[in-house]
Amino acid sequence: MGIHPQCLVCQIEESLDHAIFQCYRAVEVWRRAKFPMEILCHAASFLQILGRLAGSSQSRPVAVRATYTAYQIWLARNALMFGETVPPQRVVVERARLLAMEVLQATHLDGSLIARDTWGSTSARGAPRMVFFTWEPPPPSFLKVNFDGSILQGGERGGVGFVVRGPNSSVIAAGGFQPFDISVPGAELRAAWAGLRYVRRALQARDVLLEGDSVIVIGWLSQASGGVGDYHPLVRDIRSMGCDEMVVQVRYMFREANGAADWVASSVANHSGDHLWVGEAELPRALHDVLLFDFLGCIHTRYA
């Protein structure tokens, strides 16, 4: 796969605990955010502390800010891994502070949204001017296929990726490859096709929820026959799979909640060859860590 097994900053073995709490860059972020480092060593203890803080209205703001600080540290780490611009630690701290402030302000308008929802709830919340959302597991009997396409800067290479999960959020498979069509809609559409083709052939799935963050592709697949998408062979192929003893529901999801498929697509775009991981045991550690945020029900925010 080519994913570096060591932290690119500290040159020691990478792990979730190291990336969020122990890496030099992470430690500096927590220090600038004025959190005591003695409570920020491991993910398990961190979650326990968040649970206690969220139980009190006085300490709840601290829990929300800590949650978004951890998330922004993770995003900065991903930027470093994929060769993107890495924000300075002060910017990471400020982004987390602003996100926490938005959530806390919305909490006064919607008392049902509290800090523990960020880690434990699987239902999206709404508030005036803002939308709260999270990745959700599929309904019983369904498999969910999240898909995404990625085009590198310059448009010379791209990647498509998909992640298949069951009703209990467990990962059944993930895979991707570099497509010949490196347009953004083409990569997104081929990712949807690849994921659906896999669950049909390898898993003999009957009920599938297909979820992506491309408005164009979701629009094509949601249209009845006679729409613009009819002219694309992959659209016709996907629709035919949905008519052949398999129920396919199509749903749009914001990019922030499609992080696992985005990771696969971005990684494949940067590494040659086809990739398929079957079961959680085969997943790269970095992808496993991304999936943890979905499993925990991390809530994202956007302005409506």
N, C-alpha and C positions, 0 to 999 in steps of 0.2 A: 504494500500500500504506500509506503514511503513516509508515513506520519512519523515525525521525530519522537522517539520515546522519552526524550529529556526536555525539561523546561528550557526554552530558548533564551531565557534571561539568566537563570541560576546554574544551568548545565547539570541538574540532578534529575532523578526520575520524576516524570510528570504524574500527577494524580489530581483528583478533585480538591482534596484538602490543600495540596500544595498550590494549585492555581488560584484558589479563592482566599486562602489565609496565610500561606507560608512563603510564597514567592516574594522577592524583594519589592517588586512593583505593587503587589497586593498589600504588603505590610505598610508601605508608604501611603497608600490610599487610606487604609484604616487609621493610620496615625493622623493624617491630615483631616479626616472626618471626626477625629477625637473619640474614637471607640477604644476601650481598654483591650489590649492585645491578649491579656490572660484568658479572656473568654472567647477568643477567636482562633481556635486551633484546629478544630475538626467540625465537619458538617453536622454530625449527629448531635454534638453538644450545642452547636449553634442553633439548630432547630428547636432543641429543648428550651434554650434561653428565649428564643423568639416566642414560643408558646406561652411562657410565663409572662413576658412583657406584654403580649397582646391581651392578656386577661385583665389588665388594668387600664382604665381610660387615661391615667396619668402617664404611664410608660408606653402606651400604644404608639405614639409618634416615633419613639426610639426604634421600635420593632419595624415599623414601616421604612424608616430611613436605612436601617441595617439591611433590610431585604433588598432595597434598590441599590445600595452600595455593592452588595455581593453580585447582583445581576450586572451592573455596569463594569465591575472588575472582569467578569466573565466575557462580556462583549469586547473589552479591550484586549483580553488574551486571545480571542478568536481573530481579531484584526492583526495581531502580531503573527499568528500562525499562518495566515493566508497572505502575508506580505502587504497588507493594507496599512493606511495611515493610522498609527497608534496614538490615541489622545494622551496628553500629559496627565499625570496623576491628579493635578488640581482640577482639570476638566472633568475627569471621571467623578470626582467628589461633587462637583457642582451639578452635573447631570443627575446624579442620584438624589441630591438635595431638592432639585426642582421637581423631579418626578414624585418624590415623597410629599412635597408640599401640595402638589395638585391632588394627590389621592386624599390627603388629610382634609383639604378644603372640600372635596366632594363628599367626604364622610359626614360633614355637618349637614349636607343636603340629603344624604341617604345613609341613615344609621345602620343599615344592614351590612354595609361594607366595612369590615374591620381587618386589622393586620393579619390575623391568622388565615383569612380567606386567601391571601397571597400564596400561602404554602399548602393549604389543605383543601380548598374548595375546587370543584370542577364545574362550577356554573359561572357564566359571565355576568357582570353587573353593569348597570347603566346609571348615568347621572347627567344632568343638563350640561351640554357643551362637551361632554366627554363620554367615551365608550370604554368599558372595561371588558376584557375578553381573555380567554385562555384556551389552550388545547383541551379538547374533551374526548374521552374514549368513545368508541362506537356503541350503538345500542346492542342488546343481546342478539345473538345469531349473526351479527354483521362483522365484517372485517373492514378496517379503515385503511385506505391507501393515501398517504400524504405524498404529494409529488412537487418537484420544483426543477427549474432549469437555471443554469448560471452561464453567463458569457463573460470571459475575461476581458480586461481593459484592452482595447485595440481590436476586439472581435475576431482574433485569430483562432481561438479555441473556446470550447464550451463544455459543459457537463450537464447531464440529466441525472436525477436521483429520485428514489422513492423509498418509503418506509411503510411496512405493513404491521399493524398492531391489532390486537383483539380487544374484546370488551373489558378485559381486566387490565388494559394498558400494556400488556406484555408484548415485546417485540418478536414478531414471527420471522421477519426477513427485512433486509435492506439491501439496495443495490443501485448501480448506476454505470454509466459509460459515457464516452465522448461521442456526440452525434455528428453526422455529416452536415445537417442543417444547423447553422450556428446563429440564426436569428433568434431573438428572445421568444416570440410566440412559438416558433418552431421547436425550440428546446423544451419549453414548458409542455407543449402538446405531446412531444415524444416521451417525456417523463411520465405523463398520465397514461399514455398507451403502454409503456413498458411495465408500469406497476400493475395495471389492470390485466395485462397479458400474463404476468407472473402468477397472480392469485387465481386466474382461471385455469392455467395449465398445470402449475405445480401444486396448488392447494385445492383445486376443484371447488372454489368458492361459489356460493349461490347468492349471497347477499353482500354487496360491497358498497361502502361509502367512499367516494372519490373526492378528495379535498385538496385544493391548491390555492395559491395567492395571486393567480393571473386572472384579472377581470375579463380579458379578451378570451382566453381559453375556456374559462367557466361559462362565459356567455355562449360560445360556440357549442359546447357540449349540452347546454341547457335548452338551446333552441329546438323547436320542433322542425321536422323536415321541411326544407324550402328556405332555410336561412343561409346566411353567408358561409357558415362553416361547412355546408354540404360540398363545397368545391375542394375541400382538403381530404385526401385519402385517409389520413389518420383519424379524422373526425368520423368519417363513415365507418371505419373499422371499429372504433370504440363504441359507436352506437349499435353496430351489429353484435358486438359482444354482449351488450346490455339487453339484446333481444333474444339471445340464444341461451335460454334456461338459466339466466343470471340477472338478478335485480341490481341495477347500478343507480345509486343516488349521487348527484353531483352537488358539491357545496363549496362556496367561496369562504376563505379564511384570510385574515390579515397576515402579512408577512411575518410579524413578530411571533405568531403562534405556529408558524410553519418552519421552525428553526432546524428540526432534525433533517427534513428533506433538503433544506437549504445547505446544511453542512455536507450532506452526501454529494449534492450537485457541485458545490464549490471545491470539495476535495477531489472529486473525479476530474474536474476541469484542470486541476493542477497536477494530476498524476495519470500517466498513460495506462491503458488497459481497462478491461471490464472488471467490475467488482460485484460480488454477491456474498452477503453474510446471512447465514441461516441460524436463527436463534440468538439469544442474548449473549451466549458464551463466545460467539465468534466476533462480536462487535469490537471495533477499535475503542480503546479507552476514551478517547476524546468524544466520539459519538455517543458512547454510553453516558458520559457526563452531560451532554446536551439533552439527552432523553430524560435525564433525572428532573430537569426543570419542568418538563411536561407532566411527568408522573406526580410531582409535588403540587401541580396545579398553579404554577406561577402566573399571576394575573398581569396582563399588559394593559396599557392605556393609549387611547388615541382621541383626538378631538373629532367630534361627530360633524 
